[in-house]
Amino acid sequence: MLPLDTQLSILIHLAQADHNISTEEIEIIKKTGQDNGLNSTQIEALMASPKSVGDLYRLPKEEKLECLIDLIRLMKIDKKIYQKEIDFCERIALKLGYQPKVIMELSAYIYTSESIHTDRSILEDIVDKYFIDEV
């Protein structure tokens, strides 16, 4: 299982990729932390000093997909997508064991609103076709 501090650190690094963390990005990071039992002080400390992203390849398939979904939602939350954000997401995709192209294809099916859901089997089919056997 992906440790919560690593999960939040990935989101924080993405939010910082364009050197402008939006209010929407901060809110989703805080909500993710709070939903998983962190208090405001813990979240602020992590935002001030996020951990480096380690080995993600050995995560279970379901967690890899969740990580990609979270990344894409955060990338799109402020309705502005910067190349640095795309590059960061693609690097994380590689660490997860997927070809970078998975980010663009998944982006077409993942929405910023948590109330809009795409059939999960579609997302699973997409990531499966971009999986790299050896990283």
C-alpha positions as semicolon CSV with decimal commas, in nm:
position;residue;x (nm);y (nm);z (nm)
1;M;0,000;0,000;0,000
2;L;0,121;0,348;-0,086
3;P;0,198;0,532;0,240
4;L;-0,018;0,840;0,286
5;D;0,279;1,074;0,320
6;T;0,414;0,945;-0,012
7;Q;0,074;0,982;-0,178
8;L;0,040;1,340;-0,056
9;S;0,401;1,418;-0,146
10;I;0,334;1,310;-0,505
11;L;0,034;1,544;-0,519
12;I;0,235;1,828;-0,361
13;H;0,520;1,785;-0,611
14;L;0,268;1,796;-0,894
15;A;0,104;2,110;-0,755
16;Q;0,446;2,274;-0,733
17;A;0,547;2,172;-1,087
18;D;0,419;2,494;-1,244
19;H;0,561;2,707;-0,957
20;N;0,209;2,829;-0,877
21;I;0,001;2,624;-0,635
22;S;-0,362;2,716;-0,685
23;T;-0,624;2,733;-0,412
24;E;-0,799;2,436;-0,573
25;E;-0,478;2,229;-0,560
26;I;-0,423;2,315;-0,194
27;E;-0,781;2,220;-0,112
28;I;-0,759;1,878;-0,279
29;I;-0,429;1,806;-0,101
30;K;-0,577;1,908;0,235
31;K;-0,895;1,710;0,172
32;T;-0,697;1,400;0,079
33;G;-0,490;1,432;0,395
34;Q;-0,790;1,496;0,620
35;D;-0,991;1,214;0,462
36;N;-0,705;0,983;0,555
37;G;-0,672;1,096;0,917
38;L;-0,405;1,366;0,905
39;N;-0,453;1,688;1,096
40;S;-0,381;2,038;0,961
41;T;-0,037;2,056;1,125
42;Q;0,074;1,728;0,965
43;I;-0,053;1,837;0,624
44;E;0,116;2,179;0,649
45;A;0,446;2,015;0,749
46;L;0,427;1,782;0,450
47;M;0,340;2,070;0,218
48;A;0,642;2,264;0,346
49;S;0,872;1,966;0,297
50;P;0,730;1,689;0,077
51;K;0,908;1,355;0,067
52;S;1,088;1,238;-0,244
53;V;0,901;0,986;-0,455
54;G;1,049;0,640;-0,411
55;D;0,988;0,306;-0,579
56;L;0,627;0,283;-0,692
57;Y;0,660;-0,010;-0,932
58;R;0,575;-0,277;-0,673
59;L;0,242;-0,124;-0,573
60;P;-0,069;-0,333;-0,640
61;K;-0,236;-0,260;-0,973
62;E;-0,541;-0,100;-0,806
63;E;-0,324;0,147;-0,613
64;K;-0,131;0,239;-0,926
65;L;-0,457;0,325;-1,098
66;E;-0,575;0,530;-0,798
67;C;-0,245;0,718;-0,798
68;L;-0,282;0,803;-1,167
69;I;-0,644;0,912;-1,119
70;D;-0,547;1,138;-0,826
71;L;-0,262;1,290;-1,027
72;I;-0,476;1,364;-1,330
73;R;-0,758;1,512;-1,121
74;L;-0,513;1,742;-0,945
75;M;-0,343;1,838;-1,273
76;K;-0,681;1,941;-1,416
77;I;-0,835;2,095;-1,102
78;D;-0,738;2,456;-1,178
79;K;-0,850;2,416;-1,541
80;K;-0,496;2,498;-1,658
81;I;-0,258;2,223;-1,764
82;Y;0,108;2,313;-1,788
83;Q;0,375;2,112;-1,967
84;K;0,570;2,079;-1,640
85;E;0,266;1,914;-1,481
86;I;0,231;1,674;-1,774
87;D;0,603;1,594;-1,755
88;F;0,576;1,523;-1,382
89;C;0,273;1,296;-1,430
90;E;0,455;1,111;-1,706
91;R;0,759;1,057;-1,479
92;I;0,529;0,916;-1,209
93;A;0,362;0,693;-1,469
94;L;0,706;0,553;-1,555
95;K;0,780;0,491;-1,185
96;L;0,449;0,306;-1,165
97;G;0,548;0,092;-1,464
98;Y;0,351;0,257;-1,744
99;Q;0,447;0,425;-2,069
100;P;0,417;0,804;-2,035
101;K;0,143;0,811;-2,303
102;V;-0,097;0,666;-2,045
103;I;-0,140;1,013;-1,892
104;M;-0,284;1,173;-2,204
105;E;-0,519;0,886;-2,276
106;L;-0,645;0,863;-1,918
107;S;-0,694;1,241;-1,910
108;A;-0,974;1,211;-2,163
109;Y;-1,171;0,991;-1,921
110;I;-1,092;1,142;-1,581
111;Y;-1,281;1,445;-1,460
112;T;-1,199;1,689;-1,179
113;S;-1,540;1,640;-1,024
114;E;-1,558;1,333;-0,803
115;S;-1,929;1,313;-0,884
116;I;-1,857;1,228;-1,249
117;H;-1,730;0,876;-1,284
118;T;-1,603;0,684;-1,583
119;D;-1,660;0,312;-1,594
120;R;-1,359;0,174;-1,408
121;S;-1,314;-0,108;-1,659
122;I;-1,238;0,155;-1,928
123;L;-0,962;0,304;-1,711
124;E;-0,824;-0,043;-1,632
125;D;-0,816;-0,132;-2,004
126;I;-0,626;0,189;-2,078
127;V;-0,357;0,135;-1,814
128;D;-0,321;-0,231;-1,907
129;K;-0,226;-0,148;-2,264
130;Y;0,047;0,093;-2,145
131;F;0,201;-0,137;-1,884
132;I;0,575;-0,197;-1,923
133;D;0,689;-0,548;-1,826
134;E;1,032;-0,433;-1,707
135;V;1,116;-0,092;-1,570
